[in-house]
Amino acid sequence: MTQDSNAPENVQSESPVHGEVVVIPLSHFIGSGRLPWLIIGRVPNDDDDTGYLVLADDESQAQETFKDQLHDDAGNDEEERANIAEKYDSDTFITTSQLLT
């Protein structure tokens, strides 16, 4: 991820349960955008969910960034993604998509 020299080095998020502010180093995020998201999901036929902290301007962009990273990690090219989507009606199952505020 490329960082703007004026961009903050950390992202702050308030816990909805405890009201505490959590500071997360920017280096723990993938993507680029102005809002922090937690996206969790998996490639169909994989039993293990994976989660990423994603910076994106909206939820759709966050989910696309997540999907691309997940398939890059799995070594799936566009053809493999298309085959997975044909078989399972989607190339990725997203189980959590949450804006961190």
Phi, psi and omega in degrees: 000134177269135181249137174290139182296341178266356182286149177293154179272349182225158173243132178255138179221136178267130179291125180291340183273312186254352180070013180273148175270128179249130178255124182243124178301138181302332181295347180274358183258152168251161178084179177217137182169186185255351183241139178271134180232149168250119179239130180231138178180195182203163171283135178308144181076011173247129184282343187258126173283152176233142178239144176226144167273127187233135171262125182204162180277339177205173185296321180299315178296320179298316181292321178295319177299316178300310182300315180299316180294318180300315180286327173299315179298324181278351180077023181271125175272181183301322179294317178295321178298318179296320178296319178296315181297322179295320183284322187247006183068005176194149178270353181210138171257119177259123182259336178218133176218101189227129173287131178265108181234000000 
